[in-house]
Amino acid sequence: MRAMVLEQQRTRLVARDLPAPVPGPGQIRIEIDACGVCRTDLHIIDGELTEPKLPLVLGHQIAGRVAELGAGVTGFTPGEHVGVPWLGWTDGTCAYCTSDRENLCPNARFTGYHIDGGFAEACVADARYVFPLPGGYSSLEAAPLLCAALIGYRSLRLAGTGHHLGLYGFGAAAHLVVQLAIHLGREVFAFTRPGDTHGQAFARGLGAAWAGGSDERPPVPLDAAIIFAPVGALVPVALAAVAPGGTVVCGGIHMSDIPSFPYRLLWEERSVKSVANLTRRDGHELLALAPQARLRATAHAYALADANVALDDLRAGRFEGAAVLVVR
């Protein structure tokens, strides 16, 4: 099968012809239609996430069709439209897994990091972490739901139910979260790179009540803020923008160092949280909510062979929304 492979960190992906994967017990082989391209892929390539399987097929926003069931797998049928997210396996027995916090499992394995992912024509996945996809979505449209929307949804849950929500960094996740938040009755304030008028117009076009640079203050105090940009310096900026009792959620898997800041920014019961991975509950809830919210990704399609181009464009911020590799 065709695949784009990371052979060493800090290098370009290379095209390879790999043996087709065979599902083991409890696994599903999936013929991949599309796979989203995520900033986490850049963190892996750049060596900021330090323990990948090498060589590695990246990609953890997989949409495709069930091709073959491994021994013991039930509840899926050949040809079914399914998705595979970042969380690919947990032990099911640790204190976190047995207390509804499988996202914190110390032995967890992740798709496109420890397990070969979706920058290929096929993959195998643990059936426990394969989600049936909602009707009405093509694979191109569904792929960004498997991480950008899913991690965004978990971040939104942790942000609480306050009315005024700030989103710092208006990329793949934020452009989906703004739609979810508005559906849930929130008012959204979008923050982009200073001077990014195109990104600000994009945010307003998706329903944001206000959009400006991250160096600006919103017109009202925020009840909560989610930071999707991997920039630690935004933490004190967001704390300064939230009201007493407000929450700042860091929604990325990697972030540059947070600079020191005065205690007064944290005082009055403000809090800072991080989001780690996802749970199956998050996935099922998000995929049920997506059709109700009429959630739609602005997806930019690239051929599988152009994976490096998609990664370069993501790094340079050359598009609004999400990048998706179209495999078939």
Backbone bond lengths (Angstrom), bond angles and torsions (degrees), N, CA, C in turn:
res aa  C-N    CA-C-N  psi(-1)  N-CA   C-N-CA  omega(-1)  CA-C   N-CA-C  phi
1 M - - - 1.456 - - 1.524 109.11 -
2 R 1.336 115.89 153.72 1.461 120.34 176.77 1.525 109.59 -78.14
3 A 1.326 115.61 142.22 1.464 120.81 177.47 1.517 109.07 -154.14
4 M 1.318 115.47 152.01 1.457 122.19 171.46 1.530 106.91 -105.87
5 V 1.329 115.84 121.26 1.462 121.74 -164.78 1.523 110.91 -119.06
6 L 1.336 115.70 136.70 1.459 122.18 169.63 1.521 107.75 -92.59
7 E 1.330 117.09 112.74 1.453 120.45 -177.87 1.517 112.43 -93.10
8 Q 1.326 117.07 -31.73 1.454 122.89 174.23 1.523 108.16 -145.56
9 Q 1.324 116.65 144.54 1.455 119.46 176.49 1.524 109.96 -64.09
10 R 1.327 114.29 153.65 1.468 123.38 -178.53 1.532 112.14 66.71
11 T 1.340 115.97 26.79 1.464 120.99 174.22 1.525 108.85 -131.06
12 R 1.323 116.86 169.12 1.459 122.48 177.88 1.527 109.51 -76.74
13 L 1.336 115.94 155.91 1.454 120.33 171.70 1.525 109.29 -70.47
14 V 1.324 115.35 149.75 1.463 120.32 179.36 1.527 108.86 -123.30
15 A 1.327 116.18 145.15 1.461 121.46 178.01 1.519 109.37 -76.89
16 R 1.312 116.60 131.90 1.458 122.13 179.67 1.522 109.61 -138.37
17 D 1.323 115.59 153.75 1.453 122.85 172.78 1.523 106.77 -105.19
18 L 1.336 116.93 107.26 1.456 122.48 -174.48 1.527 110.88 -106.52
19 P 1.337 117.14 155.75 1.469 119.13 173.46 1.525 110.61 -61.50
20 A 1.310 115.93 143.40 1.462 119.55 177.07 1.520 109.35 -64.36
21 P 1.322 118.80 134.62 1.473 120.61 -178.43 1.528 111.16 -70.83
22 V 1.328 115.32 149.85 1.464 122.86 179.92 1.526 107.92 -116.46
23 P 1.327 118.69 126.73 1.472 119.15 -177.84 1.519 111.97 -72.03
24 G 1.333 116.23 134.25 1.449 121.47 172.48 1.515 110.39 -89.14
25 P 1.320 117.39 -175.49 1.469 120.05 177.11 1.522 111.38 -55.58
26 G 1.331 115.93 133.04 1.461 120.74 179.03 1.507 114.84 79.30
27 Q 1.333 118.24 5.18 1.460 121.24 -177.14 1.530 111.47 -113.22
28 I 1.323 114.63 162.73 1.464 123.13 175.60 1.519 108.44 -124.90
29 R 1.318 116.54 136.08 1.467 119.69 169.11 1.518 107.91 -92.09
30 I 1.311 115.49 130.77 1.457 122.23 -175.62 1.521 109.48 -119.69
31 E 1.314 116.61 128.74 1.458 121.69 169.97 1.521 106.98 -82.64
32 I 1.320 116.42 119.15 1.460 121.72 -170.11 1.522 110.14 -85.82
33 D 1.331 114.77 128.74 1.462 121.36 172.99 1.530 110.88 -92.09
34 A 1.337 116.01 -42.07 1.466 120.76 -174.04 1.523 109.03 -155.46
35 C 1.335 115.40 154.64 1.459 120.58 176.78 1.524 109.11 -145.76
36 G 1.315 116.08 127.15 1.451 120.58 178.25 1.518 112.15 -69.17
37 V 1.324 115.33 153.38 1.470 123.12 177.18 1.515 106.95 -108.12
38 C 1.337 116.62 126.90 1.454 122.13 -169.61 1.525 110.70 -122.37
39 R 1.325 115.82 153.58 1.469 119.07 175.76 1.525 111.37 -60.37
40 T 1.329 117.70 -27.59 1.467 119.59 175.07 1.518 111.07 -59.16
41 D 1.336 117.35 -34.93 1.471 119.76 175.99 1.521 110.65 -59.28
42 L 1.336 116.77 -38.98 1.468 120.11 176.93 1.524 110.82 -66.55
43 H 1.331 117.61 -39.85 1.461 120.05 178.72 1.533 110.81 -61.92
44 I 1.331 116.96 -35.75 1.469 120.64 177.67 1.524 110.08 -69.38
45 I 1.323 116.50 -48.86 1.461 120.44 -179.90 1.521 110.96 -59.02
46 D 1.314 117.22 -42.08 1.465 121.97 -174.83 1.523 113.45 -78.03
47 G 1.344 117.58 -5.27 1.449 120.60 179.37 1.509 114.55 83.11
48 E 1.327 117.63 9.47 1.463 120.72 178.11 1.528 111.01 -75.91
49 L 1.324 117.65 -26.50 1.464 123.40 165.68 1.529 105.81 -103.88
50 T 1.309 116.52 120.76 1.473 120.27 -157.09 1.523 115.92 -101.77
51 E 1.320 119.55 -0.90 1.460 119.22 -172.97 1.528 113.17 -126.97
52 P 1.324 119.48 47.35 1.465 119.08 178.45 1.527 111.34 -76.64
53 K 1.314 115.45 154.61 1.457 121.24 165.60 1.519 107.13 -69.32
54 L 1.303 118.25 132.58 1.465 121.70 176.88 1.524 109.62 -129.47
55 P 1.327 118.45 138.93 1.467 126.72 -7.27 1.533 110.57 -65.09
56 L 1.322 115.37 157.67 1.460 121.23 -170.41 1.519 111.10 -137.54
57 V 1.334 115.53 136.44 1.457 121.75 166.70 1.525 106.66 -93.03
58 L 1.324 116.44 112.04 1.457 121.91 179.64 1.530 110.99 -70.58
59 G 1.335 114.82 175.37 1.467 120.43 170.58 1.513 113.07 108.06
60 H 1.344 116.11 119.17 1.464 120.33 -177.03 1.525 111.55 -135.08
61 Q 1.311 117.51 25.99 1.467 122.15 173.69 1.524 106.43 -129.01
62 I 1.322 115.18 72.11 1.464 122.51 -166.69 1.520 110.51 -98.96
63 A 1.311 116.43 129.83 1.461 122.22 172.99 1.520 108.35 -126.60
64 G 1.322 116.29 131.33 1.462 119.43 -178.32 1.512 110.99 -170.48
65 R 1.338 114.77 -156.05 1.460 121.52 -174.62 1.525 110.42 -125.78
66 V 1.314 115.48 140.53 1.460 120.53 176.21 1.520 108.90 -62.68
67 A 1.345 116.10 125.29 1.461 120.75 -179.52 1.524 112.15 -108.64
68 E 1.327 117.60 -35.71 1.465 120.73 -176.15 1.523 109.00 -157.40
69 L 1.332 115.71 138.32 1.459 121.60 179.15 1.516 109.96 -101.90
70 G 1.322 117.28 132.47 1.447 121.60 172.90 1.514 111.05 -76.12
71 A 1.323 115.79 170.16 1.464 121.41 -178.38 1.527 110.51 -56.99
72 G 1.322 115.50 134.35 1.449 121.36 174.75 1.510 115.60 86.11
73 V 1.320 118.86 -3.41 1.464 121.10 -177.87 1.527 109.67 -84.02
74 T 1.320 115.41 128.53 1.461 121.46 175.46 1.522 108.72 -129.90
75 G 1.316 115.77 166.22 1.456 120.47 174.94 1.513 114.49 89.11
76 F 1.326 118.17 0.33 1.461 122.12 176.76 1.527 108.63 -128.72
77 T 1.329 115.67 153.15 1.459 120.70 178.75 1.522 109.69 -127.42
78 P 1.334 117.94 146.83 1.463 120.11 177.19 1.524 111.17 -55.01
79 G 1.325 115.49 136.91 1.451 121.57 -179.35 1.514 114.23 89.52
80 E 1.334 118.41 -9.41 1.464 121.11 -179.10 1.522 110.88 -65.12
81 H 1.322 115.94 141.82 1.465 122.58 -179.84 1.528 108.37 -82.37
82 V 1.334 116.16 118.42 1.462 120.56 -173.38 1.523 110.64 -136.81
83 G 1.338 114.37 164.21 1.453 121.09 177.39 1.515 111.35 -130.85
84 V 1.334 115.46 154.58 1.463 122.33 179.02 1.530 108.09 -127.14
85 P 1.340 118.47 126.38 1.462 121.78 -177.77 1.530 112.01 -99.23
86 W 1.334 114.61 -172.03 1.474 123.26 179.89 1.529 112.10 -61.48
87 L 1.327 117.78 -48.49 1.460 120.20 -179.65 1.520 109.00 -72.77
88 G 1.344 115.43 114.59 1.454 119.29 -172.83 1.510 115.90 -109.42
89 W 1.338 117.56 -18.82 1.469 120.64 -178.48 1.522 108.55 -167.36
90 T 1.334 116.63 141.19 1.462 122.14 169.72 1.518 108.30 -136.15
91 D 1.333 115.58 162.59 1.467 117.96 -176.11 1.516 112.94 -76.52
92 G 1.342 117.94 -22.65 1.456 121.18 176.79 1.511 114.84 76.03
93 T 1.331 118.09 -0.96 1.460 120.84 -174.14 1.523 114.06 -123.48
94 C 1.330 118.21 -15.04 1.463 120.35 -175.59 1.531 110.47 -73.23
95 A 1.338 115.26 172.56 1.463 119.92 -178.55 1.511 112.43 -61.56
96 Y 1.337 117.38 -29.98 1.465 120.39 179.75 1.520 111.00 -76.28
97 C 1.325 116.64 -44.76 1.468 119.52 -179.30 1.519 111.87 -63.73
98 T 1.329 116.91 -34.17 1.462 120.12 -177.20 1.519 112.70 -88.07
99 S 1.347 116.84 5.59 1.473 120.17 176.68 1.521 110.54 -128.10
100 D 1.347 116.51 31.77 1.471 123.05 175.78 1.521 112.67 61.49
101 R 1.334 116.33 31.01 1.464 120.98 177.45 1.524 110.13 -129.42
102 E 1.340 115.66 46.19 1.460 119.85 -176.18 1.527 112.53 -62.33
103 N 1.323 117.42 -19.25 1.462 120.77 176.75 1.518 112.32 -63.00
104 L 1.338 117.59 -18.08 1.464 122.44 -179.00 1.532 112.30 -104.70
105 C 1.323 117.62 8.07 1.473 121.33 -179.59 1.526 110.04 -53.03
106 P 1.347 119.17 124.34 1.464 120.32 -177.29 1.526 113.59 -70.15
107 N 1.324 116.82 -15.88 1.460 120.73 -179.91 1.522 112.52 -105.75
108 A 1.326 116.97 11.55 1.463 121.08 -176.44 1.523 111.05 -59.69
109 R 1.323 114.45 150.70 1.459 121.69 174.07 1.524 107.39 -124.22
110 F 1.329 115.37 145.09 1.455 120.63 -169.85 1.528 111.43 -120.75
111 T 1.332 113.42 141.14 1.457 121.46 -179.88 1.531 109.98 -66.38
112 G 1.323 116.60 135.46 1.452 120.19 179.87 1.513 113.39 72.11
113 Y 1.335 117.04 16.71 1.470 122.36 178.39 1.529 109.95 -140.63
114 H 1.344 116.70 -60.77 1.462 121.39 172.07 1.524 111.57 -98.08
115 I 1.328 115.82 -23.77 1.470 123.73 -176.53 1.520 107.52 -120.78
116 D 1.335 117.77 135.34 1.466 119.81 178.42 1.519 109.91 -57.31
117 G 1.343 114.65 136.46 1.447 121.24 -172.42 1.509 114.50 -108.44
118 G 1.340 114.98 -141.12 1.456 121.30 -162.98 1.506 117.89 -102.58
119 F 1.336 119.30 4.78 1.462 119.63 175.48 1.528 108.40 -82.24
120 A 1.330 115.80 56.49 1.469 122.74 -173.46 1.519 108.56 -163.07
121 E 1.326 115.25 173.55 1.463 120.10 -178.92 1.522 112.71 -80.51
122 A 1.336 117.59 -19.25 1.462 120.72 -179.27 1.516 109.34 -155.68
123 C 1.329 115.30 160.49 1.461 120.95 174.79 1.521 107.97 -150.65
124 V 1.323 116.29 167.07 1.463 121.41 168.17 1.520 107.50 -115.48
125 A 1.319 115.76 146.51 1.463 121.16 -177.56 1.512 109.94 -143.89
126 D 1.324 116.09 147.56 1.454 122.30 173.26 1.527 108.28 -61.49
127 A 1.321 116.41 123.70 1.465 120.37 -174.97 1.524 112.03 -59.49
128 R 1.346 117.60 -25.16 1.468 120.12 179.51 1.525 111.47 -64.98
129 Y 1.326 116.11 -24.22 1.468 120.67 -175.51 1.531 111.67 -115.44
130 V 1.311 115.37 29.91 1.465 122.15 172.89 1.521 107.36 -110.65
131 F 1.334 116.28 128.41 1.461 121.14 -175.75 1.535 110.84 -107.94
132 P 1.330 118.73 129.19 1.467 119.12 166.66 1.523 109.47 -61.38
133 L 1.315 116.74 135.64 1.462 120.76 -178.08 1.523 110.74 -91.45
134 P 1.326 117.25 146.40 1.468 119.76 -178.90 1.520 111.22 -68.72
135 G 1.322 115.77 151.58 1.454 120.39 176.16 1.515 111.29 -65.84
136 G 1.333 115.36 158.28 1.453 120.41 177.22 1.514 114.30 89.19
137 Y 1.338 117.58 0.10 1.463 121.10 178.70 1.529 109.53 -118.27
138 S 1.325 116.01 127.48 1.454 119.35 168.66 1.519 108.84 -72.16
139 S 1.329 117.28 168.30 1.463 119.72 177.39 1.524 111.28 -63.81
140 L 1.327 117.40 -36.08 1.466 120.76 176.58 1.526 110.28 -59.92
141 E 1.325 117.02 -42.10 1.462 121.35 -179.40 1.522 111.90 -75.45
142 A 1.330 116.77 -32.69 1.460 120.74 -174.29 1.519 112.91 -79.58
143 A 1.332 118.04 -31.17 1.467 119.76 -173.50 1.532 112.93 -53.59
144 P 1.344 120.49 -46.46 1.471 118.81 -179.00 1.526 114.22 -66.03
145 L 1.326 117.21 -15.97 1.458 118.69 177.06 1.520 111.87 -68.08
146 L 1.352 117.35 -23.27 1.459 121.79 -171.52 1.510 114.22 -78.96
147 C 1.323 118.89 -9.78 1.462 120.81 172.62 1.512 110.63 -144.31
148 A 1.325 117.25 -58.15 1.465 119.52 -177.16 1.522 110.70 -53.99
149 A 1.324 117.08 -49.65 1.470 119.74 179.09 1.512 111.63 -75.52
150 L 1.331 116.99 -36.64 1.454 120.15 -173.84 1.531 111.69 -69.74
151 I 1.326 117.15 -48.97 1.457 120.08 176.35 1.529 109.90 -66.67
152 G 1.336 116.23 -35.66 1.456 119.34 175.16 1.517 112.02 -61.23
153 Y 1.329 116.24 -39.88 1.464 120.28 178.67 1.521 110.84 -65.59
154 R 1.329 117.30 -43.10 1.464 119.40 178.02 1.530 110.28 -62.85
155 S 1.321 116.66 -41.00 1.466 120.33 177.09 1.518 110.73 -61.40
156 L 1.315 116.93 -41.19 1.470 121.52 179.39 1.527 110.79 -63.20
157 R 1.318 116.73 -40.76 1.468 119.95 177.16 1.524 110.77 -61.34
158 L 1.336 116.80 -44.81 1.465 120.06 -178.04 1.529 112.22 -70.13
159 A 1.325 116.59 -21.34 1.470 120.38 179.79 1.520 112.35 -73.88
160 G 1.325 117.91 -14.03 1.463 120.81 179.64 1.514 112.27 88.29
161 T 1.314 115.19 -167.10 1.471 120.82 -170.83 1.526 113.30 -110.84
162 G 1.336 117.31 14.32 1.455 119.56 179.45 1.520 112.62 -60.45
163 H 1.318 116.11 155.53 1.471 120.91 -172.44 1.527 112.70 -77.83
164 H 1.327 117.97 -41.93 1.460 121.61 -174.77 1.532 109.45 -94.61
165 L 1.336 116.79 112.53 1.463 122.75 -174.80 1.516 110.44 -117.58
166 G 1.314 117.26 128.16 1.457 122.15 174.76 1.516 111.37 -100.78
167 L 1.316 117.43 141.24 1.469 123.63 175.76 1.523 108.13 -122.87
168 Y 1.321 116.58 115.60 1.462 122.49 179.57 1.523 109.01 -100.89
169 G 1.338 115.44 118.14 1.453 121.51 -173.78 1.512 108.76 92.83
170 F 1.341 116.84 106.39 1.466 118.74 -172.28 1.525 109.58 -108.89
171 G 1.344 114.44 71.04 1.454 120.83 178.51 1.514 111.75 -108.34
172 A 1.344 115.63 -144.11 1.463 121.46 -173.71 1.521 112.05 -58.51
173 A 1.335 117.71 -47.07 1.465 119.58 -177.67 1.525 111.49 -68.78
174 A 1.331 116.58 -48.85 1.468 119.52 -174.74 1.522 112.06 -63.10
175 H 1.339 117.87 -35.26 1.466 118.20 -176.64 1.527 111.49 -70.62
176 L 1.333 117.19 -16.56 1.458 121.33 172.67 1.526 111.24 -92.91
177 V 1.333 116.96 -38.87 1.461 120.31 179.39 1.525 111.25 -62.57
178 V 1.328 118.03 -37.25 1.462 119.25 179.76 1.528 109.90 -59.50
179 Q 1.320 117.52 -37.68 1.460 120.50 178.75 1.528 111.28 -67.69
180 L 1.337 116.43 -43.02 1.466 120.17 178.08 1.523 110.96 -63.36
181 A 1.339 116.52 -45.20 1.457 120.67 -176.82 1.526 111.15 -62.70
182 I 1.333 116.81 -43.30 1.468 119.88 179.49 1.524 110.37 -64.74
183 H 1.335 116.80 -39.87 1.466 120.15 176.48 1.524 110.93 -59.05
184 L 1.334 116.70 -33.97 1.464 121.59 -178.87 1.527 112.63 -87.98
185 G 1.338 116.53 6.61 1.447 120.50 173.57 1.518 115.57 89.38
186 R 1.326 117.41 15.54 1.473 120.69 -179.88 1.536 109.94 -90.04
187 E 1.326 114.92 160.54 1.454 121.95 172.62 1.526 107.04 -108.48
188 V 1.326 116.99 127.23 1.466 121.49 -169.22 1.526 110.83 -110.53
189 F 1.332 114.87 137.08 1.458 123.77 177.53 1.529 107.05 -120.60
190 A 1.321 116.54 117.29 1.461 122.23 -171.65 1.521 110.84 -102.53
191 F 1.324 115.60 135.62 1.462 122.36 179.64 1.527 108.85 -120.24
192 T 1.319 116.59 126.61 1.458 122.73 179.83 1.529 108.95 -116.54
193 R 1.324 116.14 -178.97 1.458 119.18 169.59 1.531 108.55 -57.02
194 P 1.320 118.69 141.81 1.464 119.74 177.15 1.527 111.75 -53.87
195 G 1.307 116.33 131.06 1.458 120.82 178.80 1.512 115.42 86.94
196 D 1.324 118.46 -2.26 1.467 121.03 -178.33 1.531 109.13 -82.63
197 T 1.307 115.82 78.69 1.459 119.90 -177.00 1.525 112.05 -68.88
198 H 1.343 117.21 -30.29 1.471 119.72 177.84 1.531 109.93 -65.64
199 G 1.338 117.06 -45.84 1.454 120.18 178.38 1.516 112.24 -62.54
200 Q 1.330 115.89 -37.63 1.463 119.39 179.39 1.523 111.19 -67.62
201 A 1.313 116.58 -39.86 1.468 119.91 176.72 1.528 110.55 -65.47
202 F 1.330 116.84 -38.30 1.463 121.74 177.07 1.528 110.05 -60.01
203 A 1.336 116.55 -45.76 1.467 120.84 179.95 1.528 111.30 -62.29
204 R 1.333 116.41 -45.08 1.462 118.98 179.33 1.524 111.05 -64.29
205 G 1.333 116.57 -35.77 1.456 120.17 178.47 1.523 113.15 -64.82
206 L 1.342 116.15 -24.57 1.466 120.39 177.38 1.523 111.87 -91.19
207 G 1.319 117.49 2.23 1.456 120.53 173.53 1.509 116.48 111.47
208 A 1.342 118.43 2.64 1.462 119.45 177.81 1.524 109.97 -60.71
209 A 1.324 116.85 137.04 1.466 121.45 -179.54 1.514 111.52 -72.32
210 W 1.335 116.42 -25.01 1.466 122.48 -178.73 1.515 107.34 -154.73
211 A 1.325 116.99 147.05 1.457 121.61 175.12 1.517 108.66 -143.80
212 G 1.315 115.90 135.73 1.451 121.21 179.49 1.509 110.84 -158.34
213 G 1.313 116.75 -174.78 1.449 121.51 178.78 1.524 111.40 -77.94
214 S 1.335 115.53 158.79 1.459 120.02 179.59 1.524 112.13 -68.84
215 D 1.332 116.50 -10.71 1.466 120.74 175.73 1.529 112.05 -89.56
216 E 1.341 117.80 3.50 1.458 122.28 -179.77 1.520 110.74 -105.35
217 R 1.322 116.38 155.47 1.455 121.62 173.42 1.522 109.36 -93.86
218 P 1.320 118.12 141.64 1.465 119.66 177.78 1.523 110.38 -68.87
219 P 1.319 117.36 161.42 1.473 119.62 -177.40 1.520 113.64 -71.67
220 V 1.336 117.64 -15.69 1.470 121.71 177.25 1.521 108.14 -135.62
221 P 1.335 118.60 155.50 1.467 119.78 173.17 1.533 110.52 -62.85
222 L 1.301 116.18 142.97 1.458 121.36 -178.25 1.526 110.62 -90.75
223 D 1.318 116.14 143.58 1.463 120.30 172.20 1.520 111.10 -78.76
224 A 1.334 116.26 -30.03 1.459 121.62 178.36 1.516 108.49 -158.78
225 A 1.319 115.19 159.45 1.455 121.35 175.88 1.518 108.83 -140.33
226 I 1.310 116.17 142.61 1.462 122.30 174.21 1.521 107.50 -115.69
227 I 1.324 116.20 130.05 1.469 121.43 178.73 1.525 107.99 -104.91
228 F 1.330 116.14 113.04 1.459 121.11 175.96 1.526 111.71 -98.41
229 A 1.318 118.34 -26.19 1.465 120.82 176.49 1.532 108.99 -67.28
230 P 1.339 118.49 137.31 1.468 120.88 -176.32 1.524 112.33 -80.59
231 V 1.311 116.92 49.74 1.463 123.14 -170.69 1.525 108.74 -121.36
232 G 1.334 116.38 105.51 1.453 120.35 -177.27 1.510 113.96 -60.56
233 A 1.326 117.44 -29.02 1.460 120.83 -179.14 1.520 112.33 -63.73
234 L 1.345 117.73 -15.85 1.460 119.66 178.72 1.530 112.58 -77.78
235 V 1.318 118.58 -14.51 1.467 119.80 -178.73 1.525 111.17 -63.34
236 P 1.338 120.10 -53.60 1.474 117.45 176.49 1.519 113.34 -64.74
237 V 1.327 118.01 -30.34 1.463 120.75 176.33 1.529 110.12 -62.16
238 A 1.333 115.85 -46.51 1.462 119.70 -179.87 1.522 111.34 -68.06
239 L 1.333 117.88 -38.31 1.461 120.22 177.19 1.521 111.19 -59.81
240 A 1.329 116.01 -37.88 1.468 119.72 179.44 1.526 111.92 -68.00
241 A 1.330 116.55 -20.72 1.469 120.34 -177.06 1.520 113.14 -94.09
242 V 1.341 118.29 -15.64 1.465 119.03 -177.51 1.524 110.73 -91.30
243 A 1.304 114.95 150.38 1.461 122.57 -179.20 1.528 110.61 -75.88
244 P 1.321 118.23 165.06 1.465 120.14 173.36 1.528 110.93 -50.97
245 G 1.326 115.06 137.18 1.457 120.47 -176.92 1.514 113.90 81.81
246 G 1.339 117.99 -0.28 1.453 121.95 -176.80 1.519 112.99 -77.21
247 T 1.325 114.97 164.91 1.461 122.22 -176.49 1.518 109.90 -124.77
248 V 1.321 115.91 137.32 1.462 122.58 171.68 1.526 107.55 -112.23
249 V 1.320 116.93 121.48 1.459 122.90 -178.83 1.517 109.06 -108.33
250 C 1.319 117.11 126.13 1.466 122.53 175.36 1.522 107.51 -93.13
251 G 1.332 116.67 112.16 1.453 121.02 -168.43 1.507 115.72 -95.45
252 G 1.334 119.29 4.19 1.457 120.55 -176.96 1.512 112.26 -104.69
253 I 1.332 115.89 163.26 1.459 121.43 178.32 1.519 111.60 -83.18
254 H 1.331 116.76 -19.05 1.467 121.80 178.56 1.523 108.08 -141.31
255 M 1.325 115.52 142.91 1.460 120.79 179.32 1.520 107.91 -147.80
256 S 1.312 117.34 146.13 1.459 120.01 173.30 1.530 109.26 -64.76
257 D 1.317 116.38 164.93 1.465 120.29 -174.99 1.530 111.55 -59.30
258 I 1.315 114.36 142.14 1.464 120.99 176.33 1.525 108.12 -83.87
259 P 1.320 118.59 124.42 1.467 119.71 179.50 1.525 111.29 -71.52
260 S 1.318 116.03 159.59 1.463 119.34 175.36 1.526 109.27 -63.53
261 F 1.316 115.60 150.65 1.463 120.14 179.42 1.521 108.17 -149.36
262 P 1.333 117.43 157.07 1.457 120.32 -177.10 1.527 111.48 -68.19
263 Y 1.305 114.65 144.72 1.456 120.85 -179.09 1.527 112.28 -57.80
264 R 1.313 118.03 -27.68 1.467 120.24 -178.04 1.524 112.07 -59.52
265 L 1.356 118.44 -25.36 1.468 120.20 177.69 1.527 111.77 -70.42
266 L 1.328 116.62 -27.66 1.459 121.11 -179.57 1.528 111.90 -93.16
267 W 1.309 115.92 -23.89 1.460 120.97 -176.22 1.527 110.76 -60.20
268 E 1.295 116.52 170.43 1.473 124.82 -176.69 1.533 110.73 66.79
269 E 1.315 114.06 36.16 1.474 122.66 171.22 1.520 113.98 62.62
270 R 1.336 115.89 29.33 1.462 118.23 167.05 1.529 108.51 -73.79
271 S 1.313 116.76 156.74 1.459 119.75 -179.16 1.520 110.17 -141.78
272 V 1.332 115.10 156.47 1.458 122.88 175.93 1.527 108.00 -123.04
273 K 1.330 116.41 130.06 1.461 121.93 -179.85 1.526 109.35 -127.94
274 S 1.335 114.90 156.16 1.464 119.63 170.48 1.519 108.94 -115.91
275 V 1.319 115.03 155.98 1.463 121.83 175.74 1.519 108.42 -107.45
276 A 1.317 116.46 129.55 1.461 120.91 178.09 1.526 109.86 -119.04
277 N 1.313 116.40 111.87 1.459 122.16 169.62 1.528 111.62 61.67
278 L 1.306 118.29 -138.89 1.457 122.79 -175.92 1.511 108.39 -159.35
279 T 1.305 116.06 167.44 1.458 121.64 170.44 1.527 108.58 -119.20
280 R 1.321 115.00 164.34 1.463 118.10 176.85 1.527 110.46 -63.96
281 R 1.317 116.44 -32.57 1.472 119.00 175.50 1.518 109.86 -57.39
282 D 1.340 117.61 -45.75 1.461 120.51 178.32 1.521 110.54 -55.72
283 G 1.339 115.68 -45.79 1.456 119.80 -177.22 1.518 112.94 -62.70
284 H 1.309 116.22 -47.91 1.471 119.50 -178.60 1.527 110.86 -65.16
285 E 1.337 117.08 -40.72 1.469 119.50 179.84 1.523 111.17 -65.95
286 L 1.324 116.70 -45.27 1.464 120.05 -178.33 1.520 111.02 -63.48
287 L 1.326 117.35 -44.45 1.465 119.99 -177.12 1.525 111.66 -70.38
288 A 1.332 118.05 -24.40 1.471 120.76 172.66 1.518 111.13 -76.55
289 L 1.335 116.28 -34.97 1.463 121.14 -177.74 1.523 112.50 -76.39
290 A 1.339 116.97 -31.35 1.462 120.71 -172.82 1.527 113.63 -53.98
291 P 1.336 119.93 -48.69 1.474 117.67 178.74 1.518 112.79 -65.94
292 Q 1.331 117.65 -34.69 1.461 120.21 179.17 1.531 110.57 -64.17
293 A 1.331 116.22 -38.74 1.466 120.96 -179.57 1.526 112.20 -84.19
294 R 1.338 116.26 -1.11 1.466 121.38 -174.66 1.521 110.69 51.69
295 L 1.330 113.85 44.92 1.454 121.83 -175.82 1.517 110.34 -69.52
296 R 1.327 116.19 126.52 1.455 120.96 -178.37 1.525 110.06 -137.06
297 A 1.314 115.01 128.33 1.459 120.39 176.27 1.518 110.04 -85.48
298 T 1.319 115.70 140.96 1.465 120.93 166.14 1.522 106.03 -84.88
299 A 1.327 116.36 99.00 1.463 122.29 -170.37 1.520 110.76 -105.25
300 H 1.323 115.71 131.10 1.461 122.67 177.06 1.523 108.00 -106.69
301 A 1.336 116.12 116.11 1.459 121.42 -171.77 1.527 111.33 -87.43
302 Y 1.330 114.65 137.76 1.457 123.31 174.27 1.524 108.08 -130.88
303 A 1.318 117.29 148.36 1.452 120.93 172.54 1.524 109.80 -69.64
304 L 1.333 116.53 153.84 1.457 120.76 178.26 1.519 111.35 -53.75
305 A 1.323 116.94 -42.82 1.459 121.08 -178.59 1.522 112.46 -64.55
306 D 1.327 117.35 -17.40 1.467 121.78 -179.36 1.525 112.27 -98.76
307 A 1.336 117.16 25.17 1.461 120.52 -178.92 1.524 111.86 -57.25
308 N 1.326 117.77 -40.09 1.466 119.68 179.51 1.525 111.70 -64.87
309 V 1.321 116.57 -35.39 1.467 120.36 177.17 1.532 109.78 -64.78
310 A 1.342 116.21 -44.03 1.461 119.92 178.99 1.524 110.89 -61.17
311 L 1.326 117.07 -42.21 1.462 120.91 179.09 1.526 110.91 -65.16
312 D 1.329 116.99 -40.87 1.469 120.35 177.38 1.524 111.02 -62.72
313 D 1.333 116.15 -42.65 1.462 119.85 -179.21 1.528 111.11 -66.42
314 L 1.339 116.21 -38.02 1.456 119.75 176.65 1.526 110.24 -63.20
315 R 1.315 116.77 -45.87 1.465 120.65 -178.53 1.528 111.28 -60.90
316 A 1.333 115.89 -38.81 1.463 121.00 -176.32 1.522 113.13 -86.76
317 G 1.346 117.58 -5.52 1.463 120.11 -179.51 1.516 112.68 67.07
318 R 1.337 117.15 41.98 1.463 121.05 -174.59 1.523 113.62 -86.72
319 F 1.313 118.60 0.77 1.469 119.73 179.73 1.520 108.70 -145.25
320 E 1.327 115.42 162.06 1.458 122.38 173.45 1.522 107.68 -102.52
321 G 1.324 117.03 138.41 1.465 119.73 179.30 1.508 111.67 98.57
322 A 1.339 116.26 -137.03 1.467 121.82 -171.87 1.519 111.19 -125.56
323 A 1.323 116.27 147.38 1.466 122.86 173.30 1.520 109.10 -97.20
324 V 1.319 116.20 138.35 1.466 121.42 -178.64 1.525 108.91 -136.70
325 L 1.345 115.39 130.14 1.458 120.11 172.76 1.536 108.63 -84.04
326 V 1.312 116.05 125.95 1.464 120.96 177.20 1.522 107.80 -96.99
327 V 1.322 115.93 114.33 1.462 121.58 -173.40 1.517 111.79 -91.02
328 R 1.353 115.69 -42.12 1.468 119.55 177.07 1.508 108.90 -148.90
